Amino acid sequence: MTRLSRRTSLATLTACALALALPASAQPKAGEPLKIGFVYVSPIGDAGWTFQHDTGRKQMEAALGGRVTTKFIENVPEGTDAERVIRDLAATGHHLIFTTSFGYMNPTIKVAQAFPNTKFEHATGYKTSKNVGIYNARFYEGRYLAGIVAGKMSKTGIAGYVAAFPIPEVVMGINAFARGLRSVNPKAEVKVIWVSAWFDPGKESEAANTLISQNADVLTHHTDSTATMQTAEAKKVYAVAYHSDMSKYGPNAQLTAVTHHWGDYYTRVAQSVLDGKWQQDNVWGGIKDGMIKLAPFNKIVPADVQAMVKKAEAEIAAGKLSPFTGPMKDNTGKERLAAGKTITDAELSRMDYYVQGVVGKLPSSK
């Protein structure tokens, strides 16, 4: 036996031993509730990304009653901690596990290989396997509408954007916001500050203050806390909230909010597992699916602006309007979409450039 074949044999034996040692999760026994696990990247709090997912979890529990029981782990960092938490949930008999942050993608795939009878659902990623489905919302549709509001309400023509990481999900939101902004104010600009964190109120507040000092009079954010909204309120500028309605933190500042709604999806997926009909899928729902909604407008938003936004919202839902229809150039002047062409989902999923109107150079996501 050669050294290479000996190594291969040892690796095979080790893998077999590990497979035998790991509990194989299966369908719950008759009469037992389906155990469902949720992994959250930030504290639940009372607004934000994680709060919206937890609201969806509660909606699912209410809809399915005693047929399900849930457990959530909050504030789980992306990386090795996430893998440990996901593995623990699978090992303790959770037959369906939702992992709700982009950085949980690889840990989810890794744990799923060890628990082939457990169903996993990962939010915002792109990797799948036989027992891993992915789901996401078309946040960019709401971002475009938010851009219209910002463009009509800004006096300086400068909007500020507090962003987490330069991954396509965030980049397409920035670009959609800029497209909406410039659809009503062709000379308007978006300035972006990256904070390299999903949840860091200190960094988010600092970034918001910096953007205000750069003459931004409307702010928005792709981060999880209410810090941007609170800063806007304190500095007497406008803001569009993200994830949740944050009007109680900015009663004067918040113009509206782009809100996410997961409850119907969670209920549908859990029901499919209960029925033994779950299948791996790639779901990307938007305004027409009820996964993206705008919060009520602040009374300071003029009626004609509200009507304009509602018209665009209805056109997006009907498939008559896309935030990304050409002609569209990036902010270096390079054509990205010819006139009349609409961007594909595949192109959206790898978006790595700023469109016209966004100031600066996009940092690398690596």
The 8 nearest C-alpha neighbors of each residue, nearest first, counted from 0:
[[1, 4, 5, 2, 3, 6, 8, 7],
 [0, 2, 4, 3, 5, 6, 7, 8],
 [1, 3, 5, 4, 6, 0, 7, 8],
 [4, 2, 6, 1, 5, 7, 0, 8],
 [3, 5, 7, 1, 6, 2, 8, 0],
 [6, 4, 2, 8, 7, 3, 1, 9],
 [7, 5, 9, 3, 4, 8, 10, 2],
 [6, 8, 4, 10, 5, 9, 11, 3],
 [9, 7, 11, 5, 10, 6, 4, 12],
 [10, 8, 12, 6, 11, 7, 13, 5],
 [9, 11, 13, 7, 8, 12, 6, 14],
 [10, 12, 8, 14, 9, 13, 7, 15],
 [13, 11, 15, 9, 14, 10, 16, 8],
 [14, 12, 10, 16, 15, 11, 9, 17],
 [13, 15, 11, 17, 16, 12, 10, 18],
 [16, 14, 18, 12, 13, 17, 11, 19],
 [15, 17, 13, 19, 18, 14, 12, 20],
 [18, 16, 20, 14, 19, 15, 13, 21],
 [17, 19, 15, 21, 16, 20, 14, 113],
 [20, 18, 16, 17, 21, 15, 22, 23],
 [19, 21, 17, 18, 16, 22, 15, 23],
 [20, 22, 18, 19, 17, 23, 90, 113],
 [23, 21, 90, 24, 20, 19, 114, 18],
 [24, 22, 114, 21, 25, 116, 115, 90],
 [25, 23, 116, 117, 92, 22, 94, 114],
 [26, 24, 116, 27, 23, 117, 94, 92],
 [25, 27, 28, 94, 24, 33, 116, 275],
 [28, 26, 33, 31, 25, 29, 32, 94],
 [27, 29, 31, 30, 26, 32, 25, 33],
 [30, 28, 31, 27, 32, 26, 33, 273],
 [29, 31, 28, 32, 27, 66, 33, 65],
 [30, 32, 28, 29, 27, 33, 66, 67],
 [33, 31, 66, 67, 68, 34, 65, 30],
 [32, 34, 67, 27, 68, 66, 35, 31],
 [35, 33, 93, 68, 94, 69, 67, 32],
 [36, 34, 69, 95, 93, 96, 94, 68],
 [35, 37, 96, 70, 71, 69, 93, 97],
 [38, 36, 71, 97, 96, 98, 70, 72],
 [37, 39, 98, 72, 71, 99, 73, 97],
 [40, 38, 73, 41, 74, 99, 75, 72],
 [39, 41, 74, 75, 76, 73, 100, 38],
 [42, 40, 74, 39, 73, 49, 198, 43],
 [41, 43, 74, 73, 44, 49, 40, 39],
 [44, 42, 50, 49, 41, 45, 73, 53],
 [45, 43, 42, 46, 50, 47, 49, 41],
 [44, 46, 50, 43, 47, 243, 51, 245],
 [47, 45, 50, 243, 44, 245, 225, 51],
 [46, 48, 223, 242, 50, 243, 49, 224],
 [49, 47, 242, 51, 223, 50, 52, 46],
 [48, 50, 52, 43, 51, 47, 39, 53],
 [49, 51, 43, 53, 47, 46, 52, 48],
 [52, 50, 54, 49, 48, 53, 47, 55],
 [53, 51, 55, 49, 54, 50, 261, 56],
 [52, 54, 56, 50, 55, 51, 49, 57],
 [53, 55, 51, 57, 52, 56, 50, 58],
 [262, 54, 56, 261, 58, 52, 53, 57],
 [57, 55, 53, 59, 54, 58, 262, 52],
 [56, 58, 60, 54, 59, 55, 61, 53],
 [57, 59, 55, 61, 262, 56, 60, 62],
 [58, 60, 266, 62, 56, 57, 61, 262],
 [61, 59, 57, 63, 62, 58, 64, 56],
 [60, 62, 58, 64, 59, 63, 57, 56],
 [61, 63, 59, 60, 64, 58, 266, 57],
 [64, 62, 60, 61, 66, 59, 67, 65],
 [65, 63, 61, 66, 60, 62, 67, 59],
 [64, 66, 67, 63, 32, 68, 60, 61],
 [65, 67, 32, 64, 63, 33, 68, 31],
 [68, 66, 33, 32, 65, 34, 63, 64],
 [67, 69, 34, 33, 32, 35, 65, 66],
 [70, 68, 35, 36, 34, 67, 71, 37],
 [69, 71, 36, 37, 35, 72, 68, 34],
 [70, 72, 37, 36, 38, 73, 69, 39],
 [71, 73, 38, 39, 37, 70, 75, 74],
 [74, 72, 39, 42, 75, 41, 40, 38],
 [73, 75, 41, 40, 42, 39, 76, 72],
 [74, 76, 40, 73, 39, 81, 77, 41],
 [77, 75, 40, 80, 81, 78, 74, 41],
 [76, 78, 102, 81, 103, 75, 80, 79],
 [77, 79, 81, 80, 76, 82, 103, 102],
 [80, 78, 82, 81, 83, 77, 106, 76],
 [81, 79, 83, 82, 78, 76, 84, 75],
 [80, 82, 84, 79, 78, 83, 77, 75],
 [81, 83, 106, 79, 85, 80, 84, 86],
 [82, 84, 86, 80, 81, 85, 87, 79],
 [85, 83, 87, 81, 86, 82, 80, 88],
 [84, 86, 82, 88, 87, 83, 81, 89],
 [85, 87, 89, 83, 84, 88, 110, 82],
 [88, 86, 90, 84, 89, 85, 83, 91],
 [87, 89, 85, 91, 86, 90, 93, 84],
 [90, 88, 86, 93, 87, 91, 92, 85],
 [89, 91, 87, 88, 92, 86, 22, 93],
 [92, 90, 88, 89, 93, 87, 22, 24],
 [93, 91, 90, 89, 24, 94, 88, 34],
 [92, 94, 34, 89, 35, 95, 88, 91],
 [93, 95, 117, 34, 92, 118, 35, 24],
 [96, 94, 118, 35, 93, 119, 117, 36],
 [97, 95, 36, 119, 35, 37, 120, 118],
 [96, 98, 120, 37, 121, 119, 99, 36],
 [99, 97, 121, 38, 37, 100, 122, 120],
 [98, 100, 122, 39, 121, 38, 97, 101],
 [99, 101, 103, 102, 122, 98, 40, 123],
 [100, 102, 124, 123, 103, 104, 122, 99],
 [103, 101, 77, 104, 100, 78, 105, 124],
 [104, 102, 101, 106, 100, 77, 105, 107],
 [103, 105, 107, 102, 106, 101, 124, 108],
 [104, 106, 108, 107, 103, 109, 102, 126],
 [107, 105, 82, 109, 103, 108, 104, 110],
 [108, 106, 104, 110, 105, 109, 103, 111],
 [107, 109, 111, 105, 106, 110, 104, 112],
 [110, 108, 106, 107, 111, 112, 105, 113],
 [111, 109, 113, 107, 112, 108, 86, 106],
 [110, 112, 114, 108, 113, 109, 115, 107],
 [113, 111, 110, 109, 114, 115, 108, 130],
 [112, 114, 110, 111, 115, 18, 109, 21],
 [115, 113, 111, 112, 116, 117, 23, 110],
 [116, 114, 117, 112, 111, 113, 130, 23],
 [117, 115, 25, 24, 114, 23, 118, 130],
 [116, 118, 94, 24, 115, 114, 95, 25],
 [117, 119, 95, 130, 94, 131, 96, 116],
 [118, 120, 131, 96, 95, 97, 130, 132],
 [121, 119, 97, 132, 133, 131, 96, 98],
 [120, 122, 133, 98, 97, 99, 132, 134],
 [121, 123, 99, 134, 135, 133, 124, 100],
 [124, 122, 135, 101, 134, 121, 100, 133],
 [125, 123, 101, 122, 104, 126, 133, 121],
 [124, 126, 127, 133, 123, 104, 281, 348],
 [127, 125, 124, 104, 128, 108, 133, 105],
 [128, 126, 131, 132, 125, 133, 129, 108],
 [127, 129, 131, 130, 126, 132, 108, 279],
 [128, 130, 131, 279, 127, 132, 115, 278],
 [129, 131, 118, 128, 119, 279, 115, 132],
 [132, 130, 119, 128, 127, 120, 129, 279],
 [131, 133, 279, 120, 280, 127, 281, 119],
 [134, 132, 121, 281, 120, 122, 280, 282],
 [135, 133, 282, 122, 281, 283, 123, 121],
 [134, 136, 283, 123, 122, 282, 284, 137],
 [137, 135, 284, 283, 138, 285, 290, 291],
 [136, 138, 285, 139, 284, 140, 283, 135],
 [137, 139, 140, 136, 141, 142, 291, 172],
 [138, 140, 172, 142, 137, 141, 175, 143],
 [141, 139, 142, 143, 138, 137, 322, 144],
 [140, 142, 144, 139, 143, 257, 138, 145],
 [141, 143, 139, 176, 145, 140, 144, 175],
 [142, 144, 179, 176, 175, 146, 140, 145],
 [143, 145, 147, 141, 146, 142, 308, 179],
 [146, 144, 142, 148, 143, 147, 141, 149],
 [145, 147, 180, 179, 176, 149, 143, 144],
 [146, 148, 179, 180, 150, 144, 145, 149],
 [147, 149, 145, 151, 146, 150, 152, 144],
 [150, 148, 146, 152, 147, 151, 153, 145],
 [151, 149, 180, 147, 148, 153, 152, 184],
 [150, 152, 148, 149, 153, 147, 183, 304],
 [153, 151, 149, 150, 148, 154, 300, 217],
 [154, 152, 156, 150, 155, 149, 151, 216],
 [153, 155, 156, 152, 216, 157, 151, 150],
 [156, 154, 157, 153, 216, 214, 215, 187],
 [155, 157, 187, 153, 154, 188, 158, 150],
 [158, 156, 215, 188, 155, 187, 189, 214],
 [159, 157, 189, 215, 217, 218, 216, 190],
 [158, 160, 218, 190, 215, 210, 189, 191],
 [159, 161, 191, 219, 220, 218, 190, 162],
 [162, 160, 220, 192, 191, 221, 193, 206],
 [163, 161, 221, 193, 220, 192, 222, 160],
 [162, 164, 195, 196, 194, 197, 193, 222],
 [163, 165, 195, 166, 162, 193, 196, 364],
 [166, 164, 364, 170, 169, 362, 167, 363],
 [165, 167, 168, 169, 164, 364, 170, 351],
 [168, 166, 170, 350, 169, 349, 171, 348],
 [169, 167, 166, 171, 170, 172, 348, 123],
 [168, 170, 172, 167, 171, 166, 165, 173],
 [171, 169, 167, 173, 172, 168, 165, 166],
 [170, 172, 174, 173, 169, 168, 167, 175],
 [171, 173, 139, 175, 169, 170, 174, 142],
 [174, 172, 170, 176, 171, 175, 177, 169],
 [173, 175, 177, 171, 176, 172, 354, 178],
 [174, 176, 143, 178, 172, 177, 173, 139],
 [175, 177, 146, 143, 142, 173, 179, 174],
 [178, 176, 180, 174, 175, 179, 356, 181],
 [179, 177, 175, 181, 180, 176, 182, 174],
 [178, 180, 146, 143, 147, 182, 176, 177],
 [181, 179, 146, 150, 147, 177, 178, 182],
 [182, 180, 185, 184, 183, 178, 179, 187],
 [181, 183, 179, 180, 184, 178, 185, 147],
 [184, 182, 181, 180, 150, 185, 147, 151],
 [183, 185, 181, 187, 186, 150, 182, 180],
 [186, 184, 181, 187, 182, 183, 180, 356],
 [187, 185, 184, 181, 188, 156, 356, 180],
 [186, 188, 156, 184, 185, 157, 181, 356],
 [189, 187, 356, 157, 357, 158, 156, 190],
 [188, 190, 357, 158, 159, 157, 358, 356],
 [189, 191, 159, 358, 160, 357, 158, 188],
 [192, 190, 160, 159, 161, 189, 193, 162],
 [191, 193, 161, 162, 206, 160, 194, 190],
 [192, 194, 162, 163, 195, 161, 191, 164],
 [193, 195, 163, 196, 202, 162, 192, 203],
 [196, 194, 163, 164, 193, 197, 162, 165],
 [197, 195, 163, 198, 194, 199, 164, 222],
 [196, 198, 222, 163, 223, 199, 195, 164],
 [199, 197, 223, 196, 224, 222, 200, 41],
 [198, 200, 201, 202, 203, 196, 197, 224],
 [201, 199, 203, 226, 202, 204, 224, 198],
 [202, 200, 204, 203, 199, 205, 226, 206],
 [201, 203, 205, 204, 199, 200, 206, 194],
 [204, 202, 200, 206, 201, 205, 226, 199],
 [203, 205, 207, 226, 201, 206, 202, 227],
 [204, 206, 202, 208, 207, 203, 201, 209],
 [207, 205, 209, 203, 204, 208, 202, 192],
 [208, 206, 204, 210, 209, 205, 227, 203],
 [207, 209, 211, 205, 206, 210, 204, 212],
 [208, 210, 212, 206, 207, 211, 205, 213],
 [211, 209, 213, 207, 212, 208, 159, 215],
 [210, 212, 215, 208, 214, 213, 209, 207],
 [211, 213, 209, 210, 214, 208, 215, 207],
 [214, 212, 210, 211, 215, 209, 157, 190],
 [213, 215, 211, 212, 216, 157, 210, 155],
 [216, 214, 157, 211, 158, 159, 210, 217],
 [215, 217, 236, 237, 153, 214, 158, 211],
 [218, 216, 237, 158, 238, 215, 236, 153],
 [219, 217, 238, 159, 158, 160, 237, 239],
 [218, 220, 239, 160, 238, 240, 159, 161],
 [219, 221, 161, 160, 222, 162, 241, 227],
 [222, 220, 162, 163, 161, 241, 169, 223],
 [223, 221, 197, 163, 220, 198, 162, 224],
 [222, 224, 47, 198, 48, 197, 221, 225],
 [225, 223, 226, 47, 198, 200, 222, 199],
 [224, 226, 228, 227, 229, 245, 223, 46],
 [227, 225, 229, 204, 200, 228, 224, 203],
 [228, 226, 230, 229, 204, 225, 207, 203],
 [227, 229, 231, 230, 225, 226, 249, 232],
 [228, 230, 226, 232, 231, 227, 248, 249],
 [231, 229, 233, 227, 232, 228, 226, 234],
 [232, 230, 236, 228, 234, 229, 233, 235],
 [233, 231, 252, 249, 229, 235, 230, 234],
 [232, 234, 230, 231, 235, 229, 236, 249],
 [233, 235, 231, 232, 236, 230, 211, 208],
 [236, 234, 232, 233, 231, 252, 237, 251],
 [237, 235, 231, 216, 234, 252, 217, 232],
 [236, 238, 252, 217, 253, 231, 216, 218],
 [239, 237, 218, 253, 217, 252, 219, 254],
 [238, 240, 219, 256, 255, 253, 254, 218],
 [241, 239, 256, 219, 245, 257, 238, 244],
 [240, 242, 257, 256, 243, 258, 220, 221],
 [241, 243, 258, 47, 48, 259, 257, 51],
 [244, 242, 258, 47, 46, 241, 245, 256],
 [243, 245, 256, 246, 294, 240, 258, 46],
 [246, 244, 247, 248, 243, 240, 249, 46],
 [245, 247, 249, 250, 248, 253, 244, 252],
 [246, 248, 245, 249, 250, 244, 253, 251],
 [249, 247, 246, 245, 229, 250, 228, 225],
 [248, 250, 246, 252, 232, 253, 251, 247],
 [251, 249, 246, 247, 252, 253, 248, 232],
 [250, 252, 249, 253, 232, 237, 235, 297],
 [251, 253, 237, 249, 232, 238, 250, 236],
 [254, 252, 238, 249, 255, 239, 246, 251],
 [253, 255, 297, 239, 296, 238, 252, 237],
 [256, 254, 296, 294, 239, 253, 295, 297],
 [257, 255, 240, 294, 239, 244, 293, 241],
 [256, 258, 293, 241, 141, 242, 292, 240],
 [257, 259, 242, 243, 292, 291, 256, 293],
 [260, 258, 291, 242, 290, 51, 292, 261],
 [261, 259, 290, 262, 291, 51, 55, 258],
 [260, 262, 55, 264, 263, 52, 265, 290],
 [55, 263, 261, 265, 58, 264, 59, 260],
 [264, 262, 266, 265, 261, 267, 59, 55],
 [263, 265, 267, 266, 262, 261, 268, 55],
 [266, 264, 262, 268, 267, 263, 59, 269],
 [265, 267, 59, 263, 269, 264, 268, 270],
 [266, 268, 264, 270, 265, 269, 263, 271],
 [269, 267, 271, 265, 270, 266, 264, 272],
 [270, 268, 272, 266, 271, 267, 265, 273],
 [269, 271, 273, 267, 268, 272, 266, 274],
 [270, 272, 277, 276, 274, 268, 269, 273],
 [273, 271, 275, 277, 269, 274, 270, 276],
 [274, 272, 270, 271, 275, 269, 33, 276],
 [273, 275, 271, 272, 276, 270, 277, 269],
 [276, 274, 272, 273, 277, 271, 26, 270],
 [275, 277, 271, 274, 272, 278, 273, 270],
 [278, 276, 271, 272, 275, 279, 268, 274],
 [279, 277, 280, 276, 132, 130, 129, 271],
 [278, 280, 132, 131, 129, 130, 277, 281],
 [279, 281, 132, 278, 282, 133, 134, 131],
 [282, 280, 133, 134, 132, 283, 279, 135],
 [281, 283, 134, 280, 135, 284, 133, 136],
 [284, 282, 135, 136, 134, 137, 281, 285],
 [285, 283, 136, 288, 137, 290, 282, 135],
 [284, 286, 137, 288, 290, 291, 136, 287],
 [285, 287, 291, 289, 288, 316, 290, 292],
 [286, 288, 316, 289, 285, 317, 284, 315],
 [289, 287, 285, 286, 290, 284, 291, 316],
 [288, 290, 286, 291, 287, 285, 292, 260],
 [289, 291, 260, 285, 288, 259, 284, 286],
 [292, 290, 286, 259, 285, 289, 258, 260],
 [293, 291, 258, 257, 286, 294, 259, 289],
 [294, 292, 257, 256, 258, 295, 255, 141],
 [293, 295, 256, 255, 244, 296, 292, 257],
 [296, 294, 255, 293, 297, 256, 254, 244],
 [297, 295, 255, 254, 298, 294, 300, 305],
 [296, 298, 254, 299, 300, 255, 295, 253],
 [299, 297, 300, 296, 301, 254, 302, 295],
 [298, 300, 297, 301, 254, 296, 251, 302],
 [301, 299, 298, 297, 302, 296, 304, 305],
 [302, 300, 304, 303, 299, 305, 298, 306],
 [301, 303, 305, 304, 306, 300, 307, 298],
 [302, 304, 306, 305, 301, 307, 300, 308],
 [305, 303, 307, 301, 306, 302, 308, 300],
 [304, 306, 302, 308, 303, 307, 309, 301],
 [307, 305, 303, 309, 304, 308, 310, 302],
 [308, 306, 304, 310, 305, 309, 303, 311],
 [309, 307, 311, 305, 310, 306, 144, 312],
 [308, 310, 312, 306, 311, 307, 305, 313],
 [309, 311, 313, 307, 308, 312, 306, 314],
 [310, 312, 314, 308, 309, 313, 315, 307],
 [313, 311, 309, 315, 310, 314, 308, 316],
 [312, 314, 316, 310, 311, 315, 317, 309],
 [313, 315, 319, 311, 317, 320, 316, 312],
 [316, 314, 320, 318, 312, 317, 313, 319],
 [317, 315, 287, 313, 314, 318, 286, 312],
 [318, 316, 314, 315, 319, 313, 287, 320],
 [317, 319, 315, 316, 320, 314, 321, 313],
 [320, 318, 314, 317, 315, 321, 316, 313],
 [321, 319, 315, 314, 318, 322, 311, 317],
 [320, 322, 323, 324, 315, 319, 318, 341],
 [323, 321, 175, 143, 324, 140, 178, 320],
 [322, 324, 321, 342, 341, 325, 175, 327],
 [325, 323, 341, 340, 321, 339, 322, 342],
 [326, 324, 338, 327, 336, 337, 340, 339],
 [325, 327, 338, 337, 336, 324, 339, 328],
 [328, 326, 325, 336, 335, 334, 337, 329],
 [329, 327, 334, 335, 333, 332, 354, 355],
 [328, 330, 354, 355, 331, 333, 332, 353],
 [329, 331, 355, 354, 332, 353, 357, 356],
 [330, 332, 329, 333, 355, 328, 354, 353],
 [333, 331, 330, 329, 328, 334, 355, 354],
 [334, 332, 328, 329, 331, 335, 330, 327],
 [333, 335, 328, 336, 327, 332, 329, 337],
 [336, 334, 328, 327, 333, 329, 337, 326],
 [337, 335, 325, 327, 326, 334, 340, 338],
 [336, 338, 326, 325, 340, 339, 327, 335],
 [339, 337, 326, 325, 340, 336, 324, 327],
 [338, 340, 325, 324, 337, 341, 326, 336],
 [341, 339, 325, 337, 324, 338, 336, 342],
 [342, 340, 324, 323, 325, 343, 339, 336],
 [341, 343, 323, 346, 324, 340, 344, 347],
 [344, 342, 346, 345, 347, 341, 348, 323],
 [343, 345, 347, 346, 348, 342, 349, 283],
 [344, 346, 348, 343, 347, 349, 342, 350],
 [347, 345, 343, 348, 344, 349, 350, 342],
 [348, 346, 344, 350, 345, 349, 343, 342],
 [347, 349, 345, 346, 350, 167, 344, 168],
 [348, 350, 347, 346, 167, 351, 345, 166],
 [351, 349, 167, 347, 348, 352, 346, 171],
 [352, 350, 349, 167, 170, 353, 361, 166],
 [353, 351, 350, 361, 354, 329, 170, 330],
 [352, 354, 329, 330, 357, 174, 361, 355],
 [355, 353, 329, 330, 174, 328, 357, 356],
 [356, 354, 330, 329, 357, 328, 353, 332],
 [355, 357, 188, 189, 177, 354, 358, 187],
 [358, 356, 189, 355, 188, 353, 354, 190],
 [357, 359, 190, 189, 356, 188, 360, 191],
 [360, 358, 361, 357, 190, 191, 330, 353],
 [361, 359, 362, 358, 353, 352, 330, 357],
 [360, 362, 352, 353, 363, 359, 165, 351],
 [363, 361, 360, 364, 165, 365, 193, 164],
 [362, 364, 365, 361, 165, 351, 166, 164],
 [363, 365, 165, 166, 362, 164, 351, 167],
 [364, 363, 165, 362, 166, 164, 351, 195]]
